[in-house]
Amino acid sequence: MRIETIEGPSWAASYLINGDASGLTDEEIAQVDAWLKREGFSKHQCVSCSDVPRFTWSYGVYFPEGDCEGGEVLEYTFLIHA
């Protein structure tokens, strides 16, 4: 088992950690799913995230599936079973 961390959109935290997509559009869900697939993770592997988001003008580096220059990101922790 190993632990991996990546930064991603703060607005996806409830979907990633709790599986709760309420409040997200179908397009947002598809964006998060595409991001996870590109990064090689499953939302079912996400076990936690940082408590405080940080703003970055390099939002596209962390989440190119989104369509904005700046945004808040969190550090997500994934538990990978070998």
Backbone as ProteinMPNN parsed JSONL, in Angstrom:
{"seq_chain_A": "MRIETIEGPSWAASYLINGDASGLTDEEIAQVDAWLKREGFSKHQCVSCSDVPRFTWSYGVYFPEGDCEGGEVLEYTFLIHA", "coords_chain_A": {"N_chain_A": [[0.847, -1.164, 0.0], [0.486, 2.25, -0.746], [0.798, 5.822, -0.371], [-0.369, 8.601, -2.103], [-0.256, 12.006, -3.139], [-1.974, 14.721, -4.627], [-2.667, 17.913, -6.087], [-5.755, 19.559, -6.519], [-8.978, 20.81, -7.676], [-10.69, 22.719, -5.248], [-13.456, 22.746, -5.002], [-14.295, 20.202, -5.54], [-14.076, 18.541, -3.371], [-16.075, 17.32, -1.64], [-17.264, 15.525, -3.392], [-15.093, 13.88, -4.057], [-14.185, 12.845, -1.568], [-16.449, 12.095, -0.053], [-18.162, 11.065, -1.931], [-20.278, 12.581, -2.703], [-22.058, 14.19, -4.981], [-23.865, 16.209, -5.079], [-24.866, 19.45, -5.915], [-22.98, 19.75, -7.859], [-22.543, 20.115, -11.369], [-23.331, 18.035, -14.231], [-21.306, 18.381, -16.079], [-19.165, 19.322, -14.48], [-18.726, 17.071, -12.868], [-17.925, 15.26, -14.841], [-15.55, 16.546, -15.618], [-13.97, 16.295, -13.281], [-13.834, 13.509, -13.089], [-12.44, 12.959, -15.472], [-10.035, 14.259, -14.923], [-9.109, 12.737, -12.717], [-8.789, 10.257, -14.001], [-6.794, 10.89, -15.863], [-4.72, 11.455, -14.105], [-4.405, 8.977, -13.012], [-5.891, 7.922, -10.908], [-8.636, 6.842, -8.786], [-11.808, 7.997, -7.653], [-12.611, 6.589, -5.485], [-10.362, 5.964, -4.151], [-9.57, 8.187, -2.803], [-8.849, 9.538, 0.284], [-8.571, 11.701, 2.013], [-8.213, 15.3, 2.418], [-6.415, 18.433, 2.331], [-6.976, 20.931, 4.867], [-7.295, 23.665, 4.398], [-7.904, 25.588, 1.597], [-5.813, 26.816, -1.076], [-5.184, 29.689, -3.038], [-4.374, 29.877, -6.47], [-2.815, 31.243, -9.34], [-2.038, 29.569, -11.24], [-3.86, 27.602, -11.868], [-4.61, 25.936, -13.997], [-2.435, 24.233, -14.261], [-2.762, 22.375, -12.27], [-5.352, 21.504, -12.693], [-6.196, 21.044, -15.592], [-8.516, 20.424, -16.928], [-10.44, 22.19, -16.206], [-11.719, 25.532, -16.868], [-10.509, 27.996, -16.25], [-8.197, 30.598, -15.254], [-7.298, 31.162, -12.652], [-7.764, 29.808, -9.344], [-8.997, 28.01, -6.43], [-7.2, 25.436, -4.808], [-6.862, 22.204, -3.316], [-4.897, 19.873, -1.423], [-5.072, 16.577, -2.187], [-5.301, 13.328, -0.793], [-4.528, 10.057, -1.661], [-5.073, 6.624, -1.252], [-3.362, 3.924, -2.256], [-3.756, 0.662, -3.118], [-1.555, -1.972, -3.4]], "CA_chain_A": [[0.0, 0.0, 0.0], [1.243, 3.499, -0.761], [0.013, 7.056, -0.295], [-0.028, 9.593, -3.127], [-0.981, 13.269, -2.996], [-1.997, 15.63, -5.773], [-3.5, 19.082, -5.859], [-6.866, 19.658, -7.446], [-9.972, 21.837, -7.373], [-11.274, 22.633, -3.903], [-14.898, 22.534, -5.085], [-14.569, 18.782, -5.759], [-13.746, 17.79, -2.153], [-17.179, 16.475, -1.171], [-17.428, 14.454, -4.375], [-13.963, 12.959, -3.976], [-14.03, 12.195, -0.262], [-17.718, 11.526, 0.418], [-18.972, 10.555, -3.031], [-21.463, 13.433, -2.768], [-21.996, 15.053, -6.158], [-24.926, 17.223, -5.048], [-24.327, 20.786, -6.116], [-22.11, 19.754, -9.031], [-23.209, 19.851, -12.644], [-22.821, 16.853, -14.935], [-20.044, 18.784, -16.704], [-18.144, 19.353, -13.43], [-18.44, 15.678, -12.507], [-17.148, 14.703, -15.951], [-14.221, 17.147, -15.554], [-13.238, 15.677, -12.171], [-13.567, 12.12, -13.467], [-11.388, 12.982, -16.491], [-8.809, 14.637, -14.215], [-8.659, 11.563, -11.965], [-8.331, 9.243, -14.96], [-5.508, 11.351, -16.398], [-3.735, 11.34, -13.027], [-4.255, 7.565, -12.674], [-6.539, 7.641, -9.635], [-10.082, 6.653, -8.723], [-12.347, 8.766, -6.527], [-12.764, 5.667, -4.364], [-9.063, 5.89, -3.476], [-9.332, 9.438, -2.09], [-9.161, 9.333, 1.696], [-8.602, 12.964, 2.753], [-7.676, 16.472, 1.735], [-5.95, 19.475, 3.241], [-8.082, 21.664, 5.491], [-7.426, 25.038, 3.917], [-7.532, 25.731, 0.189], [-4.939, 27.946, -1.421], [-5.461, 30.253, -4.351], [-3.249, 29.889, -7.398], [-3.06, 31.715, -10.704], [-1.619, 28.46, -12.102], [-4.907, 26.606, -11.685], [-4.572, 25.004, -15.128], [-1.369, 23.257, -14.053], [-3.305, 21.347, -11.394], [-6.643, 21.033, -13.187], [-6.369, 21.575, -16.95], [-9.873, 20.159, -17.407], [-11.23, 23.386, -15.906], [-11.588, 26.565, -17.902], [-10.195, 29.3, -15.678], [-6.781, 30.808, -14.99], [-7.024, 31.122, -11.221], [-8.763, 29.127, -8.539], [-8.54, 27.405, -5.189], [-6.859, 24.024, -4.863], [-6.568, 21.478, -2.088], [-4.051, 18.701, -1.614], [-5.861, 15.366, -1.967], [-4.519, 12.141, -0.467], [-5.086, 8.824, -2.21], [-4.508, 5.388, -0.722], [-3.228, 3.005, -3.382], [-3.506, -0.727, -2.712], [-0.642, -2.584, -4.37]], "C_chain_A": [[0.904, 1.243, 0.0], [0.277, 4.683, -0.738], [0.543, 8.021, -1.342], [-0.83, 10.857, -2.853], [-0.876, 14.063, -4.29], [-2.873, 16.814, -5.401], [-4.564, 19.156, -6.935], [-7.899, 20.653, -6.948], [-10.625, 21.635, -6.003], [-12.77, 22.317, -3.95], [-15.27, 21.062, -5.281], [-14.399, 17.933, -4.501], [-14.868, 16.854, -1.708], [-17.407, 15.29, -2.105], [-16.319, 13.412, -4.231], [-13.927, 12.181, -2.662], [-15.303, 11.478, 0.173], [-18.565, 10.892, -0.672], [-20.249, 11.359, -3.237], [-21.332, 14.431, -3.914], [-23.095, 16.117, -6.159], [-24.276, 18.608, -5.137], [-23.369, 20.878, -7.292], [-22.932, 19.481, -10.282], [-22.641, 18.569, -13.252], [-21.471, 17.154, -15.581], [-18.908, 18.801, -15.674], [-17.747, 17.941, -12.998], [-17.574, 15.024, -13.583], [-15.723, 15.258, -15.949], [-13.375, 16.494, -14.461], [-12.888, 14.229, -12.516], [-12.445, 12.036, -14.51], [-10.04, 13.327, -15.861], [-8.244, 13.442, -13.454], [-8.103, 10.483, -12.899], [-6.961, 9.62, -15.514], [-4.401, 11.196, -15.367], [-3.52, 9.887, -12.582], [-4.864, 7.17, -11.34], [-8.029, 7.384, -9.823], [-10.595, 7.453, -7.538], [-12.508, 7.886, -5.297], [-11.466, 5.511, -3.581], [-8.77, 7.137, -2.647], [-9.777, 9.287, -0.639], [-9.193, 10.622, 2.509], [-8.118, 14.101, 1.865], [-7.201, 17.472, 2.78], [-7.149, 20.275, 3.738], [-8.346, 23.025, 4.871], [-7.008, 25.116, 2.456], [-6.55, 26.887, 0.006], [-5.278, 28.393, -2.834], [-4.201, 30.198, -5.2], [-3.694, 30.447, -8.738], [-2.654, 30.648, -11.709], [-2.6, 27.294, -12.0], [-4.874, 25.528, -12.775], [-3.474, 23.964, -15.025], [-1.91, 22.076, -13.244], [-4.581, 20.714, -11.959], [-6.9, 21.583, -14.586], [-7.759, 21.326, -17.53], [-10.803, 21.345, -17.139], [-10.984, 24.457, -16.959], [-11.319, 27.945, -17.309], [-8.702, 29.379, -15.362], [-6.441, 30.638, -13.514], [-8.126, 30.404, -10.479], [-8.147, 28.526, -7.292], [-8.305, 25.913, -5.367], [-6.649, 23.495, -3.444], [-5.597, 20.364, -2.426], [-4.873, 17.481, -1.228], [-4.919, 14.179, -1.73], [-5.245, 10.905, -0.937], [-4.337, 7.642, -1.628], [-4.536, 4.365, -1.847], [-2.887, 1.61, -2.849], [-2.681, -1.403, -3.79], [-1.151, -3.917, -4.861]], "O_chain_A": [[1.943, 1.274, 0.659], [-0.907, 4.546, -1.048], [1.751, 8.233, -1.455], [-1.965, 10.781, -2.384], [0.16, 14.075, -4.954], [-3.715, 16.723, -4.508], [-4.315, 18.859, -8.103], [-7.709, 21.273, -5.902], [-11.052, 20.534, -5.653], [-13.296, 21.686, -3.033], [-16.447, 20.713, -5.195], [-14.563, 16.714, -4.563], [-14.605, 15.685, -1.425], [-17.708, 14.184, -1.655], [-16.577, 12.21, -4.279], [-13.662, 10.979, -2.662], [-15.24, 10.372, 0.709], [-19.575, 10.252, -0.379], [-21.193, 10.882, -3.867], [-20.58, 15.401, -3.82], [-23.241, 16.849, -7.138], [-23.258, 18.875, -4.497], [-22.984, 21.979, -7.685], [-23.894, 18.713, -10.254], [-21.591, 18.084, -12.829], [-20.595, 16.291, -15.628], [-17.804, 18.342, -15.969], [-16.568, 17.658, -12.789], [-16.61, 14.324, -13.275], [-14.779, 14.524, -16.245], [-12.206, 16.176, -14.681], [-11.77, 13.78, -12.262], [-11.597, 11.146, -14.439], [-9.018, 12.747, -16.227], [-7.048, 13.161, -13.532], [-7.072, 9.874, -12.613], [-6.074, 8.774, -15.622], [-3.272, 10.845, -15.711], [-2.567, 9.595, -11.86], [-4.424, 6.209, -10.709], [-8.601, 7.671, -10.875], [-9.902, 7.579, -6.528], [-12.538, 8.395, -4.176], [-11.471, 4.983, -2.469], [-7.818, 7.145, -1.867], [-10.929, 8.953, -0.362], [-9.781, 10.646, 3.59], [-7.679, 13.898, 0.732], [-7.542, 17.37, 3.958], [-8.205, 20.292, 3.105], [-9.487, 23.484, 4.826], [-5.883, 24.751, 2.111], [-6.474, 27.802, 0.826], [-5.613, 27.587, -3.702], [-3.098, 30.443, -4.711], [-4.795, 30.168, -9.212], [-2.898, 30.801, -12.905], [-2.197, 26.132, -12.042], [-5.088, 24.348, -12.495], [-3.572, 22.907, -15.649], [-1.561, 20.924, -13.502], [-4.854, 19.536, -11.729], [-7.722, 22.484, -14.757], [-8.137, 21.954, -18.519], [-11.842, 21.477, -17.786], [-10.135, 24.295, -17.836], [-11.837, 28.947, -17.802], [-8.031, 28.357, -15.22], [-5.421, 30.042, -13.169], [-9.277, 30.385, -10.915], [-6.928, 28.532, -7.121], [-9.102, 25.215, -5.993], [-6.311, 24.234, -2.519], [-5.486, 19.958, -3.583], [-5.319, 17.358, -0.088], [-3.883, 14.049, -2.382], [-6.428, 10.719, -0.653], [-3.11, 7.661, -1.524], [-5.603, 3.988, -2.331], [-1.853, 1.414, -2.209], [-3.063, -1.407, -4.96], [-0.499, -4.563, -5.682]]}, "name": "protein", "num_of_chains": 1, "seq": "MRIETIEGPSWAASYLINGDASGLTDEEIAQVDAWLKREGFSKHQCVSCSDVPRFTWSYGVYFPEGDCEGGEVLEYTFLIHA"}
